């Protein structure tokens, strides 16, 4: 049973790695390679190194099976060649149709890595016993929470997509940038796009995660205790109760030695 479970786990990990590699490579080609080839920025060793950086980060994340690298560092690395050559993100490179396709590819990558990196089939139980509570279904409060979670997922897709589309395809913004920054429209459009992404990350961190944090952590008393333990660990010094316990132990030892010397 243990050998079979290990083989299943290895096959599952290989499948998850293959899915993440395929989806990540698709995102890398769509966002970096094709625009770079279109505007002619793949010439020279520095440009080629910048274009290959996201792919190297993807391979590193797969080798380490690190969610932080795959879901954080890799999407950030995709912006490095775009930041060096802002014309890669120009509206004449990304039409509305191609923008939708790239967005769907990125969403598929994020969902695929998030799902396959954490999900696995649980081991088959040795015995199965039917529970009466399992027949009743989830409680009403959990159904409400599930609706809230799905709403947050949908907003997590709609808000950044709308912000980036607004920054790149709104005619009024394009006219304003052309009037205020002649000859630098591509650069300013890319800067506005990055600003929209940073704004969304701030909203997601402080608003969305702020709403989800109490639900993720569950018991607030336990969360407070764990937070205090982490804070105490960061200080690098024992807590006052440690010194009190040491003082009591030393006092007891002194009393024991005095007692033995007196009655010896």
Buried (B, 14 or more C-beta within 10 A) or exposed (E): EEEEEEEEEEEBBEEBBEBBBEBBBBBBBBBBBBBBEBBEBBEEEEBBEBBBBBBEBBBBBBEEEBEEBBBEBBBEBBBBBBBBBBBBBBBEBBEEEEBEBBBEBBBBBBEBBEEBBEEEEEEEEEEEEEEEEEEEEEEEEEEEBEEEEEEBEEBBBEBBBEBBBBBBBEEEBBEEBBEEBEEEBBBBBBBBBBEBBEEBEEBBEEEBEEEBEEEEEEEEEEBEEEEEEEEEEEEEEEEEEEEEEEEEEEEEEEEEEEEEEEEE
